[in-house]
Amino acid sequence: MSTLPPPPAAAAEDAGEESVAPQRPRGRAAARLLPPTRLTGPIPWVIAILIALVVIAAAGGLGLRNLATSANAGLSRAVSVQIVEPNPDLRAARGAAAVRVLTGIAGVQAVRLVPEAELNAMLEPWLGEGVASGDVPIPALIDVELTAAASAAEVARIESALSAEVPGARVDAQGTWLRPVQNALTALQYLAFGLIALVALATAAAVWLSARNAFAAARETVEIMHLLGASQRQIAAVFLRDVVREASFGAVIGGLAGAGAVWLLGQQFAALDSGMVSGGGLMLADWLVIAAIPVAGVLVALATARITIALALRDMV
């Protein structure tokens, strides 16, 4: 007569076996238990657009900084002397006397009396062709370069030295003419950096929303993984891996698009052939900063996703 096999419990007792708890999945095996997730919706493309905006804003801020530095360096030591005299002969004599006095002043590096023909050429676009007829009195202009910055005390010292032999000579620091322009450039730099901060916050917010949606979509699977013994670190690694991949894709696309736009704008400004505009070009160090922006964007996305997933896992437990 056939006999039935013993029940599992009895068989285990006869074999002297001990019950074994399910082992926790480890390493890559644990990561494969969760389905691959992606940032929901067009988030990678949103990141690309935001990174491109950051690149353009950063390039603008760096270019404005270079422009302000170049303008300040070129004009901080420059002084102009004007001699207003309607009599052309007396004006020429006083101009020569002013050059002689300026050459002997300590701290003066170079003195140049601007030729009358050059002055007429500069003023002709505003005053017309009659500027060379002699009907319009054109003051004598002398460009002076100092060895140090043209401070108010330095300007007063030069005026005092000229007053004895060249009465009525007017001394101006050329840097004061561009002070409103420099203030405007500084304000534009702050605006560019403020835009960078806002776009960085927008990038973090987009990644935060996307990571929460991705976690919510896989919540049931995450709960099963917890029951099977997967650690929070292993679960978070799956989400972070996909976040880094998608954020890197968007950052590369956005970085290339932004750098291309900056290069095209630079070519257009270079065509102006203006010394002041060329001073605002980007240097090698500036391009290195721009190249680091996509990397920084990926790091911001990774940090935001890590915090978001950690908070979601904590609330689930």
C-alpha positions in Angstrom: 0.0 0.0 0.0 1.4 3.4 -0.9 2.1 5.9 1.8 1.7 9.7 1.7 4.8 11.8 2.0 5.3 13.4 5.3 4.2 17.1 5.7 6.8 19.7 5.1 7.1 20.5 8.8 7.6 16.9 9.7 10.1 16.5 6.9 12.0 19.4 8.1 12.1 18.1 11.7 13.3 14.6 10.4 16.0 16.2 8.4 17.0 18.5 11.3 16.8 21.6 9.1 16.4 25.0 10.5 14.1 27.6 9.0 16.1 30.2 6.9 15.0 33.8 6.6 14.8 35.3 3.1 18.1 37.0 2.3 18.2 40.7 1.5 18.9 41.4 -2.1 22.3 43.1 -2.6 24.2 45.2 -5.1 23.1 45.3 -8.7 20.6 42.5 -8.1 18.6 44.8 -5.8 18.7 47.6 -8.3 17.3 45.3 -11.0 14.2 44.5 -8.9 12.8 48.0 -9.5 11.7 48.8 -13.0 13.8 51.5 -14.7 12.3 54.9 -14.1 12.6 58.1 -16.1 11.9 61.7 -15.2 8.3 62.2 -16.0 7.2 64.4 -19.0 9.5 66.7 -20.8 11.7 67.4 -17.8 15.0 66.6 -19.5 14.1 69.2 -22.2 13.1 71.7 -19.5 16.4 71.2 -17.9 18.1 71.7 -21.3 16.3 75.0 -21.7 17.1 76.2 -18.2 20.8 75.3 -18.6 20.9 77.2 -21.9 19.5 80.2 -20.2 22.0 80.0 -17.4 24.9 79.7 -20.0 23.7 82.8 -21.8 23.1 84.8 -18.6 26.5 83.8 -17.3 28.2 84.7 -20.5 26.5 88.0 -20.5 27.5 88.7 -16.9 31.1 87.7 -17.5 31.3 89.8 -20.7 29.9 92.8 -18.9 32.5 92.3 -16.2 35.3 92.2 -18.7 33.9 95.3 -20.5 33.7 97.3 -17.2 37.2 96.1 -16.2 38.7 97.0 -19.6 37.0 100.4 -19.7 38.1 101.2 -16.1 41.7 100.1 -16.8 42.0 102.2 -19.9 40.5 105.4 -18.5 41.3 105.3 -14.8 44.7 107.1 -15.4 43.5 109.3 -18.3 43.0 113.0 -18.0 41.9 115.5 -20.6 42.8 119.2 -20.6 40.6 121.6 -22.6 41.6 125.1 -23.5 38.7 127.2 -24.6 39.9 130.2 -26.6 38.2 131.7 -29.7 41.4 133.2 -31.1 43.1 130.4 -33.0 46.6 131.8 -32.6 46.2 132.4 -28.9 44.6 128.9 -28.5 47.6 127.3 -30.2 50.1 129.2 -28.0 48.2 128.3 -24.8 48.1 124.7 -26.0 51.8 124.6 -26.5 52.3 126.2 -23.1 50.0 123.6 -21.4 52.0 120.7 -23.0 55.2 122.2 -21.6 53.7 122.6 -18.1 52.1 119.1 -18.1 55.4 117.5 -19.2 57.1 118.8 -16.1 54.5 117.7 -13.6 55.4 114.7 -11.5 53.2 111.7 -12.0 52.5 112.5 -15.7 53.5 109.7 -17.9 52.5 110.9 -21.4 51.1 114.1 -22.9 49.5 114.4 -26.4 48.1 117.5 -28.0 45.3 116.3 -30.2 45.7 117.8 -33.8 43.0 120.1 -34.9 42.2 118.0 -38.0 41.6 115.0 -35.7 39.2 117.0 -33.6 37.3 118.2 -36.6 36.9 114.7 -37.8 35.5 113.6 -34.5 33.1 116.5 -34.3 32.0 116.5 -37.9 29.2 113.8 -37.4 27.6 116.1 -34.8 28.4 119.6 -36.0 28.4 119.0 -39.8 31.0 120.0 -42.4 31.1 123.6 -41.1 33.2 122.5 -38.1 36.3 123.0 -40.2 35.4 126.5 -41.4 36.5 128.3 -38.2 33.1 129.7 -37.5 32.7 127.2 -34.6 35.3 127.7 -31.9 36.9 124.3 -31.2 38.8 124.1 -27.9 42.3 122.7 -27.8 42.4 119.2 -26.4 45.3 117.5 -24.7 45.3 113.9 -23.6 47.3 113.2 -20.5 48.1 109.7 -19.1 49.2 109.5 -15.4 51.2 106.9 -13.7 48.5 106.4 -11.1 44.7 106.7 -11.0 43.3 110.1 -11.7 41.8 111.0 -8.3 40.1 114.3 -7.4 43.3 115.4 -5.6 45.4 114.6 -8.7 43.1 116.6 -11.0 43.2 119.6 -8.6 47.0 119.4 -8.5 47.2 119.5 -12.3 44.7 122.4 -12.5 46.8 124.3 -10.0 49.9 123.8 -12.0 48.3 125.0 -15.2 46.5 128.0 -13.8 49.6 130.2 -13.7 50.6 129.9 -17.4 47.3 128.7 -19.0 44.4 130.5 -17.5 41.0 129.0 -18.1 42.3 125.5 -18.7 39.8 122.8 -17.7 41.0 119.5 -16.4 38.7 116.4 -16.4 39.3 112.8 -15.4 38.0 110.7 -18.3 36.9 108.0 -15.9 34.2 110.4 -14.5 32.5 110.6 -18.0 31.9 106.8 -18.0 30.9 106.5 -14.4 27.1 106.3 -15.3 28.0 103.7 -17.9 30.0 101.7 -15.4 27.1 101.9 -12.9 24.7 100.6 -15.6 27.1 97.7 -16.4 27.3 96.8 -12.7 23.5 96.8 -12.5 23.3 94.5 -15.5 25.9 92.1 -14.0 23.8 91.9 -10.8 20.7 91.2 -13.0 22.5 88.4 -14.9 23.6 86.7 -11.7 20.1 87.1 -10.2 18.7 85.4 -13.3 21.2 82.6 -12.8 20.0 82.1 -9.2 16.3 82.1 -10.3 17.0 79.6 -13.0 18.9 77.3 -10.6 15.8 77.4 -8.3 13.6 76.6 -11.2 15.8 73.6 -12.1 15.7 72.3 -8.6 11.9 72.7 -8.5 11.5 70.9 -11.7 13.6 68.0 -10.6 11.8 67.9 -7.2 8.4 67.6 -8.9 9.7 65.0 -11.4 11.3 62.8 -8.7 8.2 62.9 -6.5 6.1 61.8 -9.5 8.5 59.0 -10.4 8.5 57.8 -6.8 4.7 57.9 -6.6 4.4 55.9 -9.8 6.7 53.1 -8.3 5.4 53.3 -4.8 3.8 49.8 -4.8 7.0 48.3 -6.1 9.0 50.1 -3.5 6.8 48.7 -0.7 7.3 45.2 -2.0 11.0 45.8 -2.1 10.9 46.9 1.5 9.1 43.6 2.4 11.7 41.7 0.6 14.4 43.4 2.6 15.8 46.0 0.2 17.5 48.9 2.0 16.5 52.5 1.4 19.9 53.2 0.0 19.5 50.5 -2.7 16.0 51.8 -3.6 17.2 55.4 -3.8 20.2 54.4 -5.9 17.8 53.2 -8.7 16.0 56.6 -8.8 19.2 58.6 -8.6 20.8 56.6 -11.4 18.0 57.6 -13.8 17.9 61.2 -12.5 21.6 61.6 -13.3 21.2 60.0 -16.7 18.2 62.2 -17.7 19.7 65.4 -16.1 23.0 64.8 -17.9 21.2 64.5 -21.2 19.4 67.8 -20.7 22.5 69.5 -19.3 24.6 68.5 -22.4 22.0 69.6 -24.8 21.4 72.9 -23.0 25.1 73.6 -22.6 25.8 73.1 -26.3 22.8 75.2 -27.3 23.7 78.0 -24.9 27.4 78.0 -26.0 26.3 78.1 -29.6 24.1 81.1 -29.0 26.9 82.9 -27.1 29.3 82.2 -29.9 26.9 83.6 -32.5 26.3 86.7 -30.4 30.0 87.2 -30.0 30.5 87.1 -33.7 27.8 89.7 -34.2 29.4 92.1 -31.6 32.8 91.5 -33.0 31.6 92.7 -36.4 30.9 96.1 -34.8 34.7 96.6 -34.6 34.4 98.7 -31.5 37.3 98.8 -29.0 34.9 99.0 -26.1 32.9 96.0 -27.3 36.0 94.0 -28.0 37.0 94.6 -24.4 33.9 92.7 -23.3 34.9 89.4 -25.0 35.1 86.2 -23.1 38.5 84.9 -22.0 39.6 81.3 -21.6 38.8 81.4 -17.9 35.3 82.6 -18.7 34.7 79.7 -21.1 35.9 77.3 -18.4 33.3 78.7 -16.0 30.6 78.3 -18.7 31.7 74.7 -19.3 31.2 74.0 -15.6 27.6 75.1 -15.7 26.2 71.9 -17.1 28.2 69.9 -14.5 26.8 72.2 -11.8 23.3 71.6 -13.2 23.6 67.9 -12.9 24.9 68.2 -9.3 22.0 70.4 -8.4 19.6 67.9 -9.9 21.3 65.0 -8.1 21.2 66.8 -4.7 17.6 67.7 -5.2 16.5 64.2 -6.2 18.5 62.7 -3.3 16.7 64.9 -0.8 13.3 64.3 -2.4 13.6 60.5 -2.5 15.0 60.4 1.1 12.0 62.4 2.4 9.6 60.2 0.4 11.1 57.0 1.8 11.0 58.4 5.3 7.3 59.2 5.0 6.6 55.7 3.7 8.2 53.9 6.6 
